[in-house]
Amino acid sequence: MSTTTIAWIALPFFVGFVAYLFPKLDRYLALCVALVSGTYALLLFVTSPLSLQLLDSFGVTLLVDRLSGYFILTNALVTAAVILYCWRSGKTAFFYAQIIILHGSLNAAFVCADFISLYVALEVIGIAAFLLIAYPRSDRSIWVGLRYLFVSNTAMLFYLVGAVLVYQVHHSFAFAGLRGAPIEALALIFLGLLTKGGVFVSGLWLPLTHSESATPVSAMLSGIVVKAGIFPIVRCALMFDEVDAIVRIFGVGAALLGVFYAIWEQDNKRTLALSTISQLGWILAAPEVGGFYALAHGLVKSALFLSVGALPSRNIKELQHQPIGTAIWIVLVVGSLSISGFPLLVGFGAKMSTLNNVLPWQTIAMNVAAIGTATAYARFIFLPHQRQERQQEVNYGFWVAVTLLIGALVVTNVLYYEAYTVANMVKAIAIVGVGWLAYLTIFRRTVLRLPRMLEQFEHLIGVMSLMLILLFWMAWA
């Protein structure tokens, strides 16, 4: 298994460069890499955890277990869906090579158990994501990409200083070194990871970046890329009780902040992006089941971004007076029901497993966030629709991609079959019902424009500084 793991990590980077040499095979090579990752992820659910120590005590430490399996499986399915979506779009070998390299870097991040190799993986992820965001080469896409790269690199500078502080104490970069490290190290490392992952106010770079990127890139960013920053936080929370308490606080804060903004947002892509902030909070609110929730969110958010990209308008008010095709509406409904926690879809098991594993002080806030999620996504469920004689111009790859993702939403539902109790199903339906009622009676006709000041480029670094002070205080307390 050790040799297989090392070969699997190296494969995407080798294939990514090969794609340049054989541009006619770029799509096939990219899809094969995703399939290999999916197969490897499934093996992790039936094999024992594997720990590898490469080089020496200050070198690379890898830990592959069931938690890694959830994130790797999400990466494989989302990447495969994006490749299929772009199959006939005329994308160049450069695009597919970056998809492969991004995929491989994400895999590496999901098996890292030391801060220095994680730093390398996160930096490669940032560069590959920037190149994909800027792929259209328009002035807007280049600006959005540079903005993302600047925020990402600044966050990683904070992170790297924290990692060095850990090494000074233990002469090792292993995650275990957080115990006994200075509180400054914890604050700096977590500031970098929270910003990279798009959590709470330090993640307010996310709405503009995800909403202004091309549709397949948005699906990748929200579906899996942001989870590179989330994964090590979940791993550390499971290792240290004191870290677990801090992570849960940020999880609740992000869940409420993101859904509050998403409910009032009138732009559909921004709604999905703001909802991503909230859903990342759900992953952190109960680290024990964070991997399962990451899988559920990655699948549904990718499907929703691909679907919203096929709509005739991004403005919800315009869509309320312009019927969309029934086929696309069905995809939106299935995705919205899953992320709202409706039974028979993986979102139900993820939502119930999280609510059943939160601490008493989190219960009210997370139930409010659950109702808010149902309210935010009711906008898609209650859109007017009709069967169109002349189908909208939606590429063939779209239907193949969403079929894969929706099929996965149904199949992965069996991973938490214990959730199907009468009490859980009644609770889930009640949450969705209250959310729909709130949308129909209040939010459907009410318009409130929330300020976007904190999203502005000049304020993002200032927000990081405030978050650093908050983290330092929490670590000290």
ROMARNU-678012 format. One line per 4 residues: number of its first residue (from 1); their letters; for each residue x, y negated, z of C-alpha. Coordinates in steps of 0.001 Angstrom, whole numbers. Layout:
BEGIN
NUM = a = X:Y:Z  ...
! end
This chain:
BEGIN
1 = mstt = 0:0:0  2928:-2348:663  4268:-2060:-2881  765:-2419:-4296
5 = tiaw = 191:-5597:-2290  3432:-7243:-3440  2747:-6284:-7074  -810:-7628:-6803
9 = ialp = 442:-10981:-5443  3032:-11326:-8219  748:-10198:-11078  -1205:-13478:-11660
13 = ffvg = 1963:-15576:-11877  3539:-13189:-14391  342:-12992:-16462  -92:-16774:-16284
17 = fvay = 3175:-17291:-18141  2497:-14402:-20529  -749:-16139:-21547  1369:-18876:-23153
21 = lfpk = 3224:-16311:-25256  39:-14604:-26450  -2596:-17376:-26622  -5088:-15148:-28460
25 = ldry = -5218:-12890:-25405  -5517:-15664:-22794  -9179:-15009:-21894  -8708:-11258:-21712
29 = lalc = -5602:-11525:-19558  -7327:-13934:-17174  -10365:-11681:-16847  -8190:-8615:-16224
33 = valv = -6378:-10416:-13388  -9723:-11254:-11759  -10875:-7636:-12084  -7658:-6363:-10493
37 = sgty = -8153:-8752:-7566  -11750:-7593:-7157  -10637:-3958:-7063  -7920:-4751:-4525
41 = alll = -10399:-6640:-2336  -12764:-3673:-2259  -9872:-1439:-1138  -9348:-3691:1874
45 = fvts = -12808:-2795:3194  -11902:916:3405  -8224:787:4407  -6418:-151:7600
49 = plsl = -4986:-3685:8031  -1500:-4142:6620  1208:-6428:8017  4391:-7137:6080
53 = qlld = 7493:-8961:7296  9577:-10153:4348  13056:-11657:4582  13614:-12212:8327
57 = sfgv = 11988:-13799:11392  11677:-17223:9761  10614:-15827:6402  7346:-14679:4879
61 = tllv = 4746:-12847:6942  1757:-11264:5211  -1379:-9938:6886  -3991:-8185:4769
65 = drls = -7219:-7109:6444  -10999:-7258:6151  -11032:-11049:6620  -8666:-11399:3670
69 = gyfi = -10893:-9015:1741  -13908:-11344:1923  -11948:-14328:619  -10135:-12335:-2086
73 = ltna = -13411:-10811:-3298  -14927:-14296:-3479  -11920:-15485:-5461  -12211:-12585:-7894
77 = lvta = -15950:-13019:-8545  -15862:-16801:-8861  -12817:-16724:-11151  -14379:-14022:-13351
81 = avil = -17621:-16030:-13595  -15758:-19208:-14611  -13748:-17328:-17244  -16922:-15818:-18688
85 = ycwr = -18598:-19235:-18657  -15719:-20674:-20711  -15420:-17629:-22992  -16644:-19349:-26179
89 = sgkt = -15883:-22925:-25188  -12621:-23210:-27106  -10476:-23765:-24020  -6737:-23550:-24719
93 = affy = -4185:-21112:-23335  -3063:-23890:-20985  -6482:-23926:-19314  -6596:-20164:-18799
97 = aqii = -2995:-20091:-17598  -3846:-22647:-14915  -6923:-20632:-13928  -4737:-17537:-13518
101 = ilhg = -2063:-19395:-11521  -4709:-21022:-9334  -6269:-17619:-8762  -2929:-16094:-7789
105 = slna = -2069:-18965:-5459  -5404:-18583:-3703  -4774:-14866:-3259  -1393:-15664:-1730
109 = afvc = -2964:-18162:674  -5483:-15536:1797  -2769:-13102:2908  -280:-15540:4444
113 = adfi = 339:-15299:8189  3097:-17901:8447  3039:-21644:7945  5860:-22044:5431
117 = slyv = 4633:-19567:2819  1127:-20949:3310  2531:-24423:2610  4006:-23232:-693
121 = alev = 728:-21557:-1691  -1324:-24652:-836  994:-26916:-2811  756:-24697:-5903
125 = igia = -3025:-24653:-5478  -3035:-28459:-5374  -981:-28783:-8565  -3039:-26195:-10491
129 = afll = -6316:-27774:-9338  -5055:-31227:-10401  -4192:-29946:-13885  -7657:-28414:-14249
133 = iayp = -9410:-31567:-13025  -7401:-33684:-15470  -7781:-31160:-18334  -10217:-33320:-20389
137 = rsdr = -7458:-36018:-20451  -9987:-38838:-20139  -9128:-41881:-18040  -11778:-40890:-15490
141 = siwv = -10631:-37269:-15151  -6977:-38286:-14774  -7864:-40828:-12072  -10005:-38288:-10160
145 = glry = -7214:-35726:-10469  -4525:-38127:-9241  -6764:-39181:-6343  -7183:-35537:-5365
149 = lfvs = -3444:-34880:-5686  -2525:-37906:-3568  -4892:-36972:-742  -3816:-33335:-898
153 = ntam = -94:-34118:-796  -505:-36617:2038  -2384:-34011:4061  357:-31481:3373
157 = lfyl = 3006:-33888:4674  1223:-33985:8030  932:-30190:7898  4624:-29681:7133
161 = vgav = 5733:-31821:10072  3524:-29700:12349  5002:-26499:10914  8532:-27761:11629
165 = lvyq = 7541:-28476:15240  6356:-24886:15606  9660:-23629:14225  11678:-25774:16630
169 = vhhs = 10057:-24013:19569  9924:-20418:18372  12429:-20283:15467  9613:-18762:13471
173 = fafa = 6867:-20104:11235  4409:-17329:12151  829:-18324:13040  1415:-16788:16463
177 = glrg = 3844:-19642:17147  927:-22007:17767  783:-20587:21280  3364:-22516:23252
181 = apie = 3962:-25078:20503  3626:-28817:21243  109:-30204:20974  1398:-32504:18234
185 = alal = 2052:-29407:16099  -1536:-28189:16449  -2930:-31649:15673  -751:-32161:12580
189 = iflg = -1286:-28678:11148  -5030:-28801:11634  -5275:-32299:10171  -3616:-31015:6998
193 = lltk = -5816:-27929:6797  -9074:-29744:7600  -8330:-32346:4928  -7270:-29735:2382
197 = ggvf = -10411:-27733:3106  -12737:-30739:2980  -14096:-30470:6517  -15937:-33223:8405
201 = vsgl = -14967:-36866:7725  -11462:-35869:6621  -13121:-34110:3679  -14954:-37112:2268
205 = wlpl = -12627:-37049:-740  -14607:-33985:-1809  -17923:-35405:-3170  -16339:-37555:-5874
209 = thse = -13753:-34949:-6872  -16198:-32068:-7195  -19001:-34037:-8808  -16831:-35758:-11430
213 = satp = -14908:-32654:-12521  -16005:-30562:-15490  -18692:-27995:-14666  -16479:-24858:-14556
217 = vsam = -13824:-26713:-12549  -16467:-27920:-10063  -17581:-24303:-9656  -14010:-23242:-8894
221 = lsgi = -13328:-26115:-6509  -16474:-25719:-4403  -16732:-21964:-4780  -13239:-20957:-3700
225 = vvka = -10459:-23611:-3821  -11538:-25486:-673  -11500:-22193:1222  -7709:-22097:970
229 = gifp = -7655:-24680:3742  -10441:-22963:5674  -8946:-19463:5761  -5911:-20198:8006
233 = ivrc = -8161:-22169:10381  -10448:-19152:10748  -7421:-16867:11180  -5994:-19056:13960
237 = almf = -9379:-19365:15660  -9590:-15580:15861  -6099:-15437:17381  -6410:-18153:20059
241 = devd = -9405:-18908:22261  -8323:-22521:22760  -8206:-23045:19003  -11587:-21336:18617
245 = aivr = -13243:-24020:20751  -11811:-26857:18616  -12739:-25114:15366  -16337:-24595:16467
249 = ifgv = -16702:-28292:17309  -15536:-29307:13854  -17756:-26647:12333  -20874:-28109:13939
253 = gaal = -19839:-31659:13022  -19227:-30763:9378  -22483:-28768:9116  -24537:-31736:10308
257 = lgvf = -22629:-34486:8476  -22669:-32756:5087  -26336:-31806:5166  -27383:-35288:6355
261 = yaiw = -25731:-36863:3313  -26954:-34112:957  -30614:-34623:1889  -30555:-38293:857
265 = eqdn = -28321:-37958:-2215  -30069:-38461:-5579  -27257:-37134:-7800  -27505:-33354:-8136
269 = krtl = -23779:-32642:-8434  -23010:-34884:-5473  -25724:-33071:-3515  -23955:-29772:-4135
273 = alst = -20579:-31293:-3257  -21856:-32817:-11  -23533:-29530:810  -20139:-27876:438
277 = isql = -18894:-29943:3398  -21840:-28645:5416  -21371:-25037:4345  -17677:-25122:5234
281 = gwil = -18842:-26158:8679  -20971:-23020:8827  -17867:-20914:8147  -16044:-22556:11059
285 = aape = -19011:-22570:13449  -18691:-18800:14001  -15178:-17631:12972  -16017:-13966:13726
289 = vggf = -18266:-13846:10650  -16630:-16689:8721  -15324:-14385:5994  -18776:-13045:5190
293 = yala = -20246:-16548:5096  -17402:-17695:2809  -18323:-14914:363  -22017:-15833:413
297 = hglv = -21315:-19539:-65  -18718:-19080:-2808  -21049:-16990:-4962  -24092:-19215:-4647
301 = ksal = -22293:-22550:-4931  -20539:-21477:-8139  -23862:-20366:-9631  -25523:-23634:-8636
305 = flsv = -22765:-25821:-10084  -22884:-23914:-13372  -26683:-24274:-13436  -26746:-27980:-12596
309 = galp = -24252:-28509:-15407  -26897:-27168:-17805  -29594:-29639:-16689  -30505:-32591:-18947
313 = srni = -29821:-35112:-16160  -27970:-35366:-12857  -30578:-37687:-11339  -33192:-35843:-9288
317 = kelq = -35831:-38543:-9848  -35514:-38185:-13610  -35777:-34399:-13415  -38980:-34689:-11374
321 = hqpi = -40623:-36189:-14488  -38824:-34081:-17092  -39633:-30339:-17068  -36613:-28069:-17374
325 = gtai = -36459:-24615:-18936  -37958:-21857:-16800  -34906:-19619:-17201  -32531:-22205:-15734
329 = wivl = -35090:-23050:-13051  -35150:-19398:-11937  -31369:-19425:-11502  -31638:-22608:-9429
333 = vvgs = -34399:-21093:-7296  -32472:-17890:-6584  -29358:-19857:-5634  -31317:-22309:-3489
337 = lsis = -33131:-19504:-1673  -29873:-17711:-954  -28072:-20744:462  -31188:-21561:2506
341 = gfpl = -31052:-18091:4074  -34090:-16438:2482  -34296:-12620:2856  -33212:-10196:95
345 = lvgf = -30185:-12333:-807  -26712:-12420:769  -27323:-15899:2160  -29865:-14434:4576
349 = gakm = -27368:-12047:6143  -24692:-14749:6267  -26988:-17294:7866  -28373:-14872:10444
353 = stln = -24961:-13441:11311  -23681:-16961:11955  -26680:-18020:14045  -26352:-14805:16068
357 = nvlp = -22663:-15486:16790  -22727:-19166:17745  -22301:-20221:21355  -25312:-21541:23320
361 = wqti = -24235:-25174:22964  -24154:-24772:19168  -27591:-23228:18761  -29774:-26323:18425
365 = amnv = -27353:-28141:16117  -26909:-25157:13785  -30655:-24558:13566  -31103:-28216:12648
369 = aaig = -28386:-27788:9992  -30196:-24694:8670  -33457:-26627:8314  -31548:-29478:6675
373 = tata = -30047:-27071:4136  -33499:-25770:3197  -34679:-29379:2860  -31771:-30388:612
377 = yarf = -32257:-27428:-1741  -36032:-27703:-1892  -35462:-30367:-4569  -34408:-27649:-7014
381 = iflp = -37182:-25240:-6086  -39946:-27809:-6640  -38674:-29150:-9945  -41237:-29044:-12793
385 = hqrq = -40462:-26397:-15389  -41939:-24843:-18472  -41194:-22166:-20983  -39532:-23817:-23925
389 = erqq = -40002:-22541:-27446  -36705:-24055:-28415  -34157:-23086:-25793  -31862:-25737:-24395
393 = evny = -28367:-25665:-25769  -26767:-23540:-23094  -23728:-21537:-24086  -23741:-17757:-24059
397 = gfwv = -21089:-17649:-21353  -23411:-19431:-18926  -25878:-16563:-18866  -23163:-13939:-18507
401 = avtl = -21563:-15876:-15639  -24771:-16512:-13675  -25865:-12906:-14207  -22629:-11761:-12567
405 = liga = -23007:-14201:-9664  -26701:-13555:-9018  -26125:-9815:-9249  -23386:-10208:-6636
409 = lvvt = -25783:-12214:-4431  -28117:-9234:-4400  -25540:-6435:-4136  -23426:-8003:-1370
413 = nvly = -26616:-8402:642  -26046:-4843:1903  -22875:-5897:3738  -24976:-7094:6665
417 = yeay = -28061:-4891:6470  -28326:-5068:10281  -29755:-8562:9828  -33020:-7127:8567
421 = tvan = -35008:-7148:11774  -38493:-8563:12081  -37280:-11350:14360  -34541:-12438:11966
425 = mvka = -36791:-12400:8908  -39522:-14369:10672  -36935:-16906:11851  -35421:-17267:8385
429 = iaiv = -38790:-17760:6704  -39799:-20268:9393  -36578:-22280:8851  -37110:-22358:5091
433 = gvgw = -40784:-23266:5535  -40021:-26173:7870  -37345:-27415:5471  -39735:-27325:2516
437 = layl = -42434:-29082:4516  -39992:-31826:5498  -38986:-32278:1857  -42547:-32422:518
441 = tifr = -43871:-34772:3182  -40897:-37074:3765  -37832:-36779:1566  -39371:-36192:-1869
445 = rtvl = -40685:-39741:-2167  -38302:-41532:165  -35096:-43050:-1137  -32270:-44070:1191
449 = rlpr = -28862:-45005:-161  -26208:-44138:2388  -22924:-46087:2353  -19960:-44489:588
453 = mleq = -17317:-46694:2166  -15437:-43808:3792  -15178:-42061:404  -13276:-44969:-1112
457 = fehl = -9662:-44261:-1935  -8244:-46993:278  -10047:-45638:3345  -9153:-41947:3005
461 = igvm = -5733:-42237:4637  -7194:-44342:7427  -9709:-41601:8104  -6837:-39102:8295
465 = slml = -5158:-41266:10952  -8347:-41394:13031  -8750:-37635:12684  -5164:-37137:13860
469 = illf = -5887:-39140:17007  -9055:-37111:17606  -7240:-33802:17111  -4407:-34882:19387
473 = wmaw = -6899:-35788:22109  -8787:-32469:21712  -5561:-30441:21795  -4373:-32339:24871
477 = a = -7740:-31855:26605
! end
